[in-house]
Amino acid sequence: MSDAYVVGDPDGLSPLLVELRDTVARELHAQLAMRGDRIELADLPEVSYQVTVQVERTLRTWRPARRAPTESGFDEDRDLVDRSRTVTGDL
């Protein structure tokens, strides 16, 4: 592992992939802690399931950083997002 990775350089990953990487790392850390720092071959299906659950949860709740209005040339798209928030009550 490079030092750049350890200090937080995302190595060119998108923000979503950085979040997924961190989610997988957190779950693997938790699984190793629960299993005495050792994952047995027989435990891999359960560990894989738990990682998948956490990835699914991350994908469901992840929201990209909102861009400034000047970064988008599609004003009508921004209006649609604002209207959908009003309809769903997410203001």
N, CA, C and O of each residue as an XYZ file, in Angstrom:
364
protein
N       0.857     -1.169      0.000
C       0.000      0.000      0.000
C       0.902      1.231      0.000
O       1.865      1.312      0.762
N       0.577      2.173     -0.857
C       1.402      3.377     -0.940
C       1.110      4.322      0.225
O       0.031      4.277      0.816
N       2.075      5.173      0.545
C       1.869      6.161      1.604
C       0.759      7.129      1.244
O       0.049      7.605      2.130
N       0.589      7.434     -0.051
C      -0.461      8.356     -0.479
C      -1.827      7.811     -0.088
O      -2.701      8.571      0.328
N      -2.017      6.514     -0.216
C      -3.303      5.909      0.153
C      -3.547      6.034      1.656
O      -4.656      6.340      2.094
N      -2.508      5.796      2.430
C      -2.633      5.832      3.886
C      -3.004      7.232      4.382
O      -3.767      7.358      5.340
N      -2.481      8.278      3.754
C      -2.770      9.625      4.225
C      -4.039     10.203      3.610
O      -4.364     11.366      3.850
N      -4.750      9.422      2.831
C      -6.056      9.860      2.371
C      -6.147     10.282      0.921
O      -7.216     10.716      0.492
N      -5.084     10.179      0.143
C      -5.175     10.489     -1.279
C      -6.021      9.409     -1.940
O      -5.674      8.230     -1.876
N      -7.123      9.793     -2.572
C      -8.033      8.774     -3.110
C      -7.518      8.080     -4.370
O      -8.252      7.293     -4.967
N      -6.279      8.347     -4.793
C      -5.686      7.669     -5.947
C      -6.549      7.776     -7.194
O      -6.632      6.834     -7.983
N      -7.186      8.918     -7.367
C      -7.981      9.144     -8.568
C      -9.357      8.512     -8.545
O     -10.026      8.473     -9.577
N      -9.800      8.019     -7.408
C     -11.128      7.416     -7.313
C     -12.202      8.502     -7.258
O     -11.968      9.601     -6.756
N     -13.360      8.179     -7.774
C     -14.486      9.105     -7.680
C     -14.937      9.180     -6.220
O     -14.617      8.289     -5.434
N     -15.670     10.223     -5.848
C     -16.157     10.307     -4.462
C     -16.987      9.091     -4.044
O     -16.908      8.653     -2.896
N     -17.776      8.548     -4.962
C     -18.562      7.350     -4.632
C     -17.651      6.165     -4.363
O     -17.869      5.430     -3.400
N     -16.641      5.965     -5.188
C     -15.729      4.842     -4.972
C     -14.920      5.009     -3.693
O     -14.613      4.022     -3.025
N     -14.574      6.231     -3.347
C     -13.880      6.484     -2.070
C     -14.795      6.074     -0.915
O     -14.353      5.422      0.031
N     -16.058      6.454     -0.995
C     -17.015      6.099      0.063
C     -17.203      4.585      0.143
O     -17.262      4.028      1.239
N     -17.296      3.915     -1.008
C     -17.440      2.455     -1.014
C     -16.197      1.774     -0.451
O     -16.305      0.816      0.315
N     -15.018      2.264     -0.827
C     -13.775      1.710     -0.294
C     -13.750      1.820      1.230
O     -13.390      0.872      1.928
N     -14.138      2.989      1.731
C     -14.139      3.206      3.173
C     -15.178      2.324      3.864
O     -14.936      1.817      4.959
N     -16.321      2.143      3.230
C     -17.371      1.281      3.788
C     -16.888     -0.157      3.894
O     -17.070     -0.801      4.928
N     -16.280     -0.659      2.840
C     -15.761     -2.028      2.852
C     -14.674     -2.170      3.918
O     -14.649     -3.162      4.647
N     -13.788     -1.197      4.012
C     -12.721     -1.250      5.012
C     -13.284     -1.258      6.430
O     -12.810     -2.006      7.285
N     -14.304     -0.420      6.679
C     -14.915     -0.396      8.019
C     -15.553     -1.739      8.359
O     -15.403     -2.235      9.475
N     -16.267     -2.331      7.396
C     -16.931     -3.610      7.671
C     -15.912     -4.729      7.854
O     -16.069     -5.563      8.746
N     -14.872     -4.760      7.025
C     -13.851     -5.789      7.208
C     -13.148     -5.630      8.558
O     -12.838     -6.619      9.221
N     -12.903     -4.399      8.955
C     -12.301     -4.151     10.269
C     -13.209     -4.683     11.376
O     -12.742     -5.331     12.313
N     -14.501     -4.408     11.264
C     -15.456     -4.886     12.267
C     -15.509     -6.417     12.283
O     -15.541     -7.029     13.351
N     -15.519     -7.022     11.113
C     -15.574     -8.485     11.044
C     -14.308     -9.118     11.641
O     -14.379    -10.121     12.351
N     -13.174     -8.526     11.346
C     -11.928     -9.047     11.921
C     -11.909     -8.888     13.436
O     -11.439     -9.774     14.149
N     -12.410     -7.776     13.924
C     -12.458     -7.555     15.371
C     -13.371     -8.587     16.042
O     -13.055     -9.102     17.114
N     -14.503     -8.882     15.402
C     -15.440     -9.864     15.980
C     -14.875    -11.284     15.942
O     -15.256    -12.130     16.752
N     -13.980    -11.538     15.014
C     -13.493    -12.905     14.794
C     -12.057    -13.098     15.261
O     -11.385    -14.031     14.821
N     -11.583    -12.235     16.138
C     -10.236    -12.394     16.682
C      -9.141    -12.189     15.641
O      -8.148    -12.917     15.635
N      -9.311    -11.212     14.770
C      -8.315    -10.858     13.744
C      -8.011    -11.991     12.767
O      -6.921    -12.067     12.200
N      -8.989    -12.864     12.583
C      -8.792    -13.971     11.636
C     -10.145    -14.359     11.041
O     -11.106    -14.629     11.762
N     -10.195    -14.380      9.729
C     -11.419    -14.808      9.046
C     -11.168    -16.204      8.483
O     -10.313    -16.395      7.618
N     -11.911    -17.155      8.979
C     -11.796    -18.535      8.504
C     -12.476    -18.657      7.141
O     -13.389    -17.895      6.823
N     -12.032    -19.601      6.360
C     -12.608    -19.835      5.039
C     -14.113    -20.094      5.137
O     -14.875    -19.645      4.280
N     -14.532    -20.795      6.146
C     -15.954    -21.099      6.324
C     -16.770    -19.841      6.636
O     -17.986    -19.832      6.446
N     -16.118    -18.793      7.109
C     -16.811    -17.551      7.455
C     -16.960    -16.592      6.266
O     -17.683    -15.601      6.365
N     -16.297    -16.871      5.165
C     -16.322    -15.949      4.029
C     -17.725    -15.637      3.505
O     -17.991    -14.479      3.181
N     -18.631    -16.603      3.407
C     -19.976    -16.237      2.935
C     -20.655    -15.202      3.839
O     -21.276    -14.265      3.338
N     -20.548    -15.357      5.139
C     -21.165    -14.395      6.061
C     -20.468    -13.045      5.996
O     -21.132    -12.009      6.004
N     -19.144    -13.038      5.931
C     -18.395    -11.788      5.829
C     -18.769    -11.078      4.527
O     -19.008     -9.871      4.522
N     -18.819    -11.825      3.431
C     -19.197    -11.240      2.141
C     -20.604    -10.672      2.186
O     -20.861     -9.602      1.635
N     -21.515    -11.379      2.839
C     -22.889    -10.894      2.976
C     -22.907     -9.572      3.747
O     -23.572     -8.623      3.332
N     -22.192     -9.506      4.852
C     -22.184     -8.289      5.664
C     -21.570     -7.117      4.905
O     -22.055     -5.990      5.010
N     -20.517     -7.369      4.147
C     -19.917     -6.311      3.327
C     -20.925     -5.837      2.289
O     -21.064     -4.635      2.060
N     -21.627     -6.772      1.660
C     -22.631     -6.420      0.651
C     -23.758     -5.586      1.248
O     -24.223     -4.632      0.624
N     -24.193     -5.936      2.439
C     -25.245     -5.160      3.117
C     -24.774     -3.724      3.341
O     -25.530     -2.780      3.111
N     -23.539     -3.560      3.787
C     -23.026     -2.213      4.039
C     -22.845     -1.421      2.745
O     -23.103     -0.217      2.716
N     -22.405     -2.081      1.679
C     -22.268     -1.404      0.389
C     -23.638     -0.967     -0.112
O     -23.791      0.152     -0.602
N     -24.629     -1.835      0.005
C     -25.992     -1.483     -0.427
C     -26.518     -0.303      0.370
O     -27.138      0.598     -0.196
N     -26.281     -0.293      1.664
C     -26.722      0.810      2.516
C     -26.029      2.115      2.105
O     -26.655      3.174      2.069
N     -24.750      2.028      1.800
C     -24.001      3.211      1.364
C     -24.538      3.734      0.046
O     -24.723      4.940     -0.116
N     -24.791      2.838     -0.900
C     -25.324      3.263     -2.193
C     -26.706      3.894     -2.062
O     -27.036      4.844     -2.772
N     -27.509      3.358     -1.146
C     -28.864      3.881     -0.956
C     -28.854      5.271     -0.333
O     -29.719      6.092     -0.639
N     -27.894      5.541      0.530
C     -27.905      6.814      1.258
C     -26.920      7.835      0.721
O     -26.974      9.000      1.115
N     -26.021      7.432     -0.170
C     -24.975      8.336     -0.649
C     -25.555      9.415     -1.535
O     -26.369      9.143     -2.418
N     -25.135     10.626     -1.293
C     -25.522     11.768     -2.116
C     -24.252     12.479     -2.553
O     -23.426     12.840     -1.714
N     -24.085     12.685     -3.861
C     -22.886     13.405     -4.306
C     -22.908     14.829     -3.788
O     -23.967     15.388     -3.504
N     -21.730     15.405     -3.669
C     -21.638     16.800     -3.250
C     -22.379     17.655     -4.262
O     -22.222     17.480     -5.471
N     -23.169     18.559     -3.777
C     -23.964     19.407     -4.661
C     -23.070     20.433     -5.341
O     -22.262     21.097     -4.693
N     -23.224     20.554     -6.644
C     -22.429     21.516     -7.407
C     -23.010     22.912     -7.274
O     -24.206     23.097     -7.048
N     -22.129     23.882     -7.422
C     -22.570     25.273     -7.452
C     -23.380     25.482     -8.735
O     -23.084     24.848     -9.748
N     -24.393     26.353     -8.720
C     -25.212     26.584     -9.916
C     -24.399     26.973    -11.146
O     -24.805     26.668    -12.268
N     -23.274     27.630    -10.962
C     -22.468     28.060    -12.100
C     -21.742     26.897    -12.763
O     -21.268     27.048    -13.889
N     -21.633     25.726    -12.100
C     -20.937     24.579    -12.667
C     -21.798     23.797    -13.638
O     -21.267     22.991    -14.402
N     -23.089     24.000    -13.640
C     -23.979     23.253    -14.508
C     -24.593     24.170    -15.544
O     -25.016     25.283    -15.231
N     -24.637     23.701    -16.773
C     -25.285     24.469    -17.826
C     -26.734     24.077    -18.008
O     -27.384     24.549    -18.940
N     -27.260     23.223    -17.139
C     -28.617     22.706    -17.292
C     -29.511     23.232    -16.176
O     -29.770     22.532    -15.197
N     -29.976     24.454    -16.325
C     -30.819     25.062    -15.303
C     -32.119     24.300    -15.118
O     -32.621     24.188    -14.000
N     -32.672     23.771    -16.218
C     -33.939     23.052    -16.086
C     -33.771     21.789    -15.260
O     -34.703     21.403    -14.555
N     -32.600     21.117    -15.319
C     -32.365     19.948    -14.482
C     -32.329     20.332    -13.013
O     -32.879     19.624    -12.170
N     -31.692     21.434    -12.705
C     -31.623     21.894    -11.329
C     -33.013     22.213    -10.810
O     -33.324     21.922     -9.655
N     -33.874     22.822    -11.668
C     -35.237     23.121    -11.257
C     -36.009     21.843    -10.952
O     -36.785     21.804     -9.997
N     -35.806     20.784    -11.761
C     -36.495     19.533    -11.520
C     -36.096     18.931    -10.179
O     -36.937     18.395     -9.458
N     -34.817     19.020     -9.851
C     -34.364     18.497     -8.565
C     -35.027     19.274     -7.438
O     -35.504     18.676     -6.473
N     -35.065     20.595     -7.543
C     -35.669     21.409     -6.490
C     -37.153     21.095     -6.338
O     -37.650     21.007     -5.215
N     -37.873     20.924     -7.455
C     -39.299     20.603     -7.377
C     -39.516     19.236     -6.750
O     -40.446     19.065     -5.962
N     -38.680     18.263     -7.080
C     -38.865     16.926     -6.510
C     -38.649     16.953     -5.006
O     -39.313     16.216     -4.277
N     -37.747     17.775     -4.534
C     -37.538     17.878     -3.093
C     -38.753     18.492     -2.417
O     -39.121     18.093     -1.312
N     -39.371     19.451     -3.068
C     -40.560     20.082     -2.505
C     -41.691     19.072     -2.400
O     -42.405     19.032     -1.398
N     -41.853     18.252     -3.443
C     -42.938     17.266     -3.466
C     -42.735     16.208     -2.386
O     -43.698     15.807     -1.732
N     -41.488     15.745     -2.187
C     -41.242     14.687     -1.227
C     -41.050     15.212      0.192
O     -40.979     14.434      1.143
N     -40.967     16.523      0.331
C     -40.805     17.093      1.670
C     -39.385     17.040      2.189
O     -39.176     17.073      3.402
N     -38.396     16.960      1.301
C     -36.994     16.885      1.728
C     -36.349     18.241      1.890
O     -35.121     18.327      1.862
N     -37.109     19.299      2.058
C     -36.514     20.627      2.192
C     -35.728     20.726      3.415
O     -35.151     21.776      3.695
